[in-house]
Amino acid sequence: TFRDRFAPYPIRVEVLSRFLSAQEARRVVGGLADGSVDVVIGTHRLISGDVSFADLGLLVIDEEQRFGVAHKESIKAIRTDVDVLTLTATPIPRTLEMSLTGIRDLSLIDTPPADRQPILTFVGEYDERAVAEAIRRELLREGQVFFVHNRVHDIDQIAGGLRDLVPEARVAVAHGQMDEALLETVVIDFWDGLYDVLVCTTIIESGIDMPTVNTLVVDRSDLLGLGQLHQLRGRVGRAGQRAYAYLFIPPDRALTEEAFERLRTIGETTELGSGFRLAMRDLEIRGAGNLLGTGQSGHVAAVGYDLYCRMVIEAVAELSGEPPEAPVEIRVEVPVDAHLPEDYVGRADLRMEAYRKLTSAGATADDANVEVVRAEWEDRYGPLPEPAEALLAIARLRTVCVSRGITEATVTRRPGVVLGSKPQLEARCSPVELPLSRQSR
């Protein structure tokens, strides 16, 4: 594609990957070193120690989630003053956190291709009849199927089972431990329509664009990450046809809580352009990781997520030379029982997470954020008990204080009100003192 687009210009475009012969690779590496190659498109091979650049000006990283921290440090070492553009449909938690806190600039592309349709996604226990029906339906419309089985040791056995299950289907196998030439041959034959079903590992997760493949079946989807599932689902439905994704789990095993949350999220986010929402949910499930270390996920439990974000934002502002914004403390006192009961949210860590989210929502001037928290609680834990309703009411009061510039709100019972009757409440507010108020008086 690059060569076609730059054909009218004196620009040399090359490819560097493990599929090149040693002689071809040496030719490309030499061209990069002497500057005769203008654009190179490659895999991780580009950050190998033997690759040098005459005058590197722009680095574009596609599928950023497939790079580890060590890879990214190698990229930084290539050139410190190079412009870097990172592309990903599902940013890893660490990268997303760096963007949200201002360390990196962030741009969103929400508009899908004009003819793209949402992918119908089914999550459930493995059922051979459903698998056979899905394959046969795809064969009837002359399409092809990806069957993802991410365990190499028995992938041939799985392929044999599919041949017995759907005898009329032509089944091939592809995985990363195959001989490179054989793997390339299988993929090309599948592209040419010589096979109907490709039983493969997550090797197809990125870089595959086959418009005739419109059904995806994933075995043991509970073992895959949220970003992986989203990337795999994106391999189908790329030509405007209705596509189907079947994410199966074993019927005889209990899911971990994280696996359950991942599968519930992928099942709910089926609309086009939902990658950012899904990445935000992945950030919530796995945590932001360590900005100064190598962890690309994990919760910052020691200081709490909101305090952690605030500390990072303050540090970024200080390094940028911006004056730090003094935090405004808002004091709200209400004589009601406001908390999340243990019989409503059983686990202590989940209660802490819920409190932190509500605190963040109450620190804004928009009570719609509080309603988002309410909807999440009702969805995850059921109808709200009275103490939880009171907690949300206090959070809404805080948003009013933020929007009106009020730093203190105290609610008390009026004198003479009989205990047990409906309370008659009064509010006493302390407004923010404006810098010119003394001069005005």
ChimeraX attribute file (.defattr): number of C-alpha atoms within 10 A of each C-alpha:
attribute: neighborCount
match mode: 1-to-1
recipient: residues
	/A:1	6
	/A:2	13
	/A:3	13
	/A:4	8
	/A:5	8
	/A:6	12
	/A:7	12
	/A:8	8
	/A:9	8
	/A:10	8
	/A:11	14
	/A:12	15
	/A:13	17
	/A:14	19
	/A:15	17
	/A:16	20
	/A:17	14
	/A:18	12
	/A:19	12
	/A:20	12
	/A:21	11
	/A:22	9
	/A:23	8
	/A:24	14
	/A:25	18
	/A:26	15
	/A:27	14
	/A:28	19
	/A:29	21
	/A:30	18
	/A:31	19
	/A:32	21
	/A:33	15
	/A:34	12
	/A:35	15
	/A:36	14
	/A:37	20
	/A:38	15
	/A:39	17
	/A:40	18
	/A:41	12
	/A:42	14
	/A:43	13
	/A:44	13
	/A:45	13
	/A:46	18
	/A:47	18
	/A:48	11
	/A:49	9
	/A:50	11
	/A:51	15
	/A:52	19
	/A:53	17
	/A:54	14
	/A:55	13
	/A:56	16
	/A:57	11
	/A:58	13
	/A:59	15
	/A:60	12
	/A:61	18
	/A:62	16
	/A:63	17
	/A:64	18
	/A:65	20
	/A:66	15
	/A:67	13
	/A:68	12
	/A:69	13
	/A:70	10
	/A:71	14
	/A:72	13
	/A:73	11
	/A:74	13
	/A:75	19
	/A:76	14
	/A:77	10
	/A:78	16
	/A:79	16
	/A:80	8
	/A:81	10
	/A:82	14
	/A:83	11
	/A:84	13
	/A:85	12
	/A:86	14
	/A:87	14
	/A:88	15
	/A:89	21
	/A:90	24
	/A:91	24
	/A:92	25
	/A:93	26
	/A:94	22
	/A:95	21
	/A:96	20
	/A:97	24
	/A:98	18
	/A:99	15
	/A:100	13
	/A:101	17
	/A:102	14
	/A:103	16
	/A:104	12
	/A:105	10
	/A:106	11
	/A:107	8
	/A:108	9
	/A:109	9
	/A:110	11
	/A:111	8
	/A:112	12
	/A:113	12
	/A:114	7
	/A:115	10
	/A:116	15
	/A:117	18
	/A:118	17
	/A:119	23
	/A:120	16
	/A:121	17
	/A:122	16
	/A:123	16
	/A:124	13
	/A:125	17
	/A:126	18
	/A:127	12
	/A:128	12
	/A:129	10
	/A:130	12
	/A:131	20
	/A:132	14
	/A:133	12
	/A:134	18
	/A:135	25
	/A:136	18
	/A:137	14
	/A:138	20
	/A:139	17
	/A:140	9
	/A:141	10
	/A:142	12
	/A:143	18
	/A:144	29
	/A:145	26
	/A:146	24
	/A:147	26
	/A:148	24
	/A:149	21
	/A:150	20
	/A:151	15
	/A:152	15
	/A:153	7
	/A:154	10
	/A:155	19
	/A:156	17
	/A:157	11
	/A:158	16
	/A:159	20
	/A:160	15
	/A:161	13
	/A:162	21
	/A:163	16
	/A:164	11
	/A:165	15
	/A:166	15
	/A:167	11
	/A:168	11
	/A:169	19
	/A:170	16
	/A:171	20
	/A:172	21
	/A:173	21
	/A:174	23
	/A:175	19
	/A:176	13
	/A:177	8
	/A:178	12
	/A:179	10
	/A:180	13
	/A:181	9
	/A:182	11
	/A:183	16
	/A:184	14
	/A:185	13
	/A:186	18
	/A:187	19
	/A:188	13
	/A:189	13
	/A:190	21
	/A:191	17
	/A:192	11
	/A:193	15
	/A:194	14
	/A:195	19
	/A:196	23
	/A:197	27
	/A:198	22
	/A:199	24
	/A:200	23
	/A:201	21
	/A:202	20
	/A:203	14
	/A:204	18
	/A:205	19
	/A:206	15
	/A:207	10
	/A:208	13
	/A:209	15
	/A:210	16
	/A:211	16
	/A:212	21
	/A:213	26
	/A:214	26
	/A:215	27
	/A:216	29
	/A:217	23
	/A:218	27
	/A:219	22
	/A:220	17
	/A:221	24
	/A:222	21
	/A:223	15
	/A:224	16
	/A:225	15
	/A:226	26
	/A:227	21
	/A:228	18
	/A:229	21
	/A:230	20
	/A:231	20
	/A:232	22
	/A:233	27
	/A:234	20
	/A:235	23
	/A:236	27
	/A:237	26
	/A:238	20
	/A:239	17
	/A:240	15
	/A:241	17
	/A:242	15
	/A:243	23
	/A:244	22
	/A:245	26
	/A:246	24
	/A:247	24
	/A:248	20
	/A:249	21
	/A:250	15
	/A:251	11
	/A:252	8
	/A:253	8
	/A:254	10
	/A:255	15
	/A:256	11
	/A:257	9
	/A:258	15
	/A:259	18
	/A:260	12
	/A:261	17
	/A:262	24
	/A:263	23
	/A:264	12
	/A:265	16
	/A:266	22
	/A:267	16
	/A:268	13
	/A:269	17
	/A:270	18
	/A:271	11
	/A:272	14
	/A:273	17
	/A:274	17
	/A:275	23
	/A:276	17
	/A:277	13
	/A:278	23
	/A:279	20
	/A:280	17
	/A:281	18
	/A:282	25
	/A:283	22
	/A:284	16
	/A:285	19
	/A:286	17
	/A:287	21
	/A:288	25
	/A:289	20
	/A:290	16
	/A:291	14
	/A:292	6
	/A:293	8
	/A:294	12
	/A:295	14
	/A:296	19
	/A:297	21
	/A:298	16
	/A:299	16
	/A:300	16
	/A:301	10
	/A:302	8
	/A:303	11
	/A:304	13
	/A:305	19
	/A:306	14
	/A:307	14
	/A:308	15
	/A:309	18
	/A:310	12
	/A:311	14
	/A:312	18
	/A:313	17
	/A:314	18
	/A:315	16
	/A:316	16
	/A:317	16
	/A:318	12
	/A:319	9
	/A:320	9
	/A:321	9
	/A:322	11
	/A:323	10
	/A:324	12
	/A:325	8
	/A:326	6
	/A:327	6
	/A:328	12
	/A:329	11
	/A:330	16
	/A:331	14
	/A:332	19
	/A:333	13
	/A:334	17
	/A:335	11
	/A:336	13
	/A:337	12
	/A:338	16
	/A:339	16
	/A:340	21
	/A:341	13
	/A:342	10
	/A:343	9
	/A:344	15
	/A:345	17
	/A:346	12
	/A:347	10
	/A:348	10
	/A:349	11
	/A:350	11
	/A:351	17
	/A:352	14
	/A:353	14
	/A:354	16
	/A:355	16
	/A:356	16
	/A:357	17
	/A:358	21
	/A:359	16
	/A:360	16
	/A:361	23
	/A:362	25
	/A:363	22
	/A:364	19
	/A:365	17
	/A:366	16
	/A:367	20
	/A:368	14
	/A:369	19
	/A:370	24
	/A:371	16
	/A:372	13
	/A:373	18
	/A:374	17
	/A:375	13
	/A:376	13
	/A:377	17
	/A:378	11
	/A:379	10
	/A:380	9
	/A:381	12
	/A:382	12
	/A:383	14
	/A:384	16
	/A:385	13
	/A:386	14
	/A:387	15
	/A:388	19
	/A:389	17
	/A:390	18
	/A:391	19
	/A:392	24
	/A:393	17
	/A:394	19
	/A:395	24
	/A:396	24
	/A:397	15
	/A:398	27
	/A:399	24
	/A:400	18
	/A:401	25
	/A:402	19
	/A:403	13
	/A:404	12
	/A:405	17
	/A:406	21
	/A:407	18
	/A:408	18
	/A:409	19
	/A:410	15
	/A:411	16
	/A:412	15
	/A:413	16
	/A:414	11
	/A:415	8
	/A:416	7
	/A:417	12
	/A:418	11
	/A:419	8
	/A:420	6
	/A:421	7
	/A:422	9
	/A:423	14
	/A:424	13
	/A:425	14
	/A:426	12
	/A:427	13
	/A:428	12
	/A:429	15
	/A:430	14
	/A:431	13
	/A:432	13
	/A:433	11
	/A:434	8
	/A:435	8
	/A:436	8
	/A:437	8
	/A:438	8
	/A:439	6
	/A:440	6
	/A:441	5
